[in-house]
């Protein structure tokens, strides 16, 4: 509905065709998931801080890239779609399969692999951090001049993301 309703426009204010909008959206969602997943199944998995710094840089880079090519509102929508895709895939492709394997191991009388549990827990933790920028992106439509409509909207996103991540440890303790 968003793409076919004339809302998908480029940075110059020209409407983007439905096919181009869908190709951009699907492309950034697929590439976003693949880059994220490959990053966290690499040896970098052992360095949470470095991985978080890289993911943050990639998120900000994606936001900057999109805001330079399409309108801020559409860019924020696509960044939220990428982050939401990552969250869903974390659950369906990493967390649930790990849980099923661990349960099957227990039923078979085997000791579950602790590395599998650790990876699933890590992805769940990532989802807790990812939800904060997604919430910001969701409410950004209510404050267009201070968010996606701001001159440096990508910078607003990057600062709010860092601030929201500071809150996550407090939320996780509850």
N, C-alpha and C positions, 0 to 999 in steps of 0.2 A: 504494500500500500504506500509506504514512504517513497519508494523509488518511482512508482508509476504515477504518483500524485503531483509531480512537478516540483517536489521539494529538494530533489537531488540536484544541486547546482555546483558549478566549479567556483574557484576563488574569484573569478572575474564576474560572476553573476549569471553565467550562461547555464541553461538547463542541460543536464547530462542525460543521455538516452537511457532507457530502461536496461538495455543490454549492457551498456558500459557500467552503469551503477551496480547491477547484479554481478558482473565480472569482477569489479573492484571489491565488492563486499565479500564474495565467496573467496576470491584470491587472498585477501588479507586475513580472513578467518582460517583458511587452510594453512597458509604459510605461517601465520602466528602460532597455531598449535604445533606445527612441525618443528619450528625453531625452538619453542619453549620445551617441548618434550625431548628433543634431541639434546638440548642443553642439560636437562635434569636426569637423563640416563647416561650422560657422559661421566668421566672421572670428576668433573666439576661438582657432581652430586655431593661429594664429601666436604665441599667448602660452601656452606650456606650463605655466608656473608658475601663472598665473591659472586656467587650465583645470583643473589638478590641485587647486587650492584649492577650486574650485567642485564638482568631482567628489567630493572628500573630504567637503565639507559635505553634499552630496546623499546620499552613502553613510551618513554618520552620521545624517542626518535620517531616512532610510528605516529605519535600524535602530531609532532612537528611536520612530518612528511605529509600527512593527510590534510592538516590545516593550510598548507601551502598550495594544495591542489584542489581542494573542495571546500565548500562553506563550513564554517565552524560547527554549526549544528550537525551537519552530516558527518563531519570528522569525529565529533564526540560520540555520535551514534555508532559509527564503525569501530572505534576503539572499545566501546562497551561491548559490542558484538564479539570482538576478538577475545576480550577478557572472559566474557560469558562462555564462549566456545571452549576456552582453556579449562574453565571450571567444570563444565559438563563432561568434557573428555577426561579430566582427572578422575572424576567419579566413575564413569562407565568403562574407561579403558585401563585405569591403574588401581583404584581403590577397591572396587567391587571384585574384579578378578583376583586380586591378592587375598581378599577375605574368603572368597570361595575356595581358593587353593589351601589356605590355612585351615579352614573348616574340614575340607576333604582329608587333609593330613591328620587332623585330630581323630576323625571318624575311622581312618585306617590304622590308627594307633601309632602314627609317626609324629615326631616332634616338628612343629611348623618352623619354617625357615625364619629366623629373627630378622634377616636382611629384608625379606619381603614385607614383614610388618613395619619395619622402619621406613621403607620407601612409601608404603601406603599412608603412614602417619605424616610423612613429609608432604605428600601431595594434599592431604587434608589441611595441613597447616598453611600451605600455599593458598588454598582456597579462602582461608580466613583473611589473608592479606589482600588477595585479589578483590574480595567483595567490597573493600573500602573505596577504592577508586571507582568501582562500578556504581556504588551508591551515589558518589559525587556526580558521576556522569548522568545518572538517572534524574537527580534533582536539578541539574544544570539548566534544564528547560524552563524552570521557574525563575531563574535569575540570569537571563541571557546577556545583559550588559556586563555582568561581573564574571561570566564564565565563557561560553563559546563565542559570545559576541565581543569579547575584549580584544584589544589590539594584539596582545601577546597571549592568546587563549591557550596555547600549548604550554606556556610558562605557568599560567594559573593552574592547569592540570598537574604539572610536575610538582609544584609547591604543595597543593592540596593533597596529593598522593603521599608525599613525605610526611606531612602533618598527620594524615589519617593513619599511616603506618605506625606512628608513635603511639597511637591509641590501642592498636591491636594487642600488644602484650597485656594491657589492662583487661581487655575483653576476654582474652584466652585464660586468664587466671580465675575467672568466675565460673 
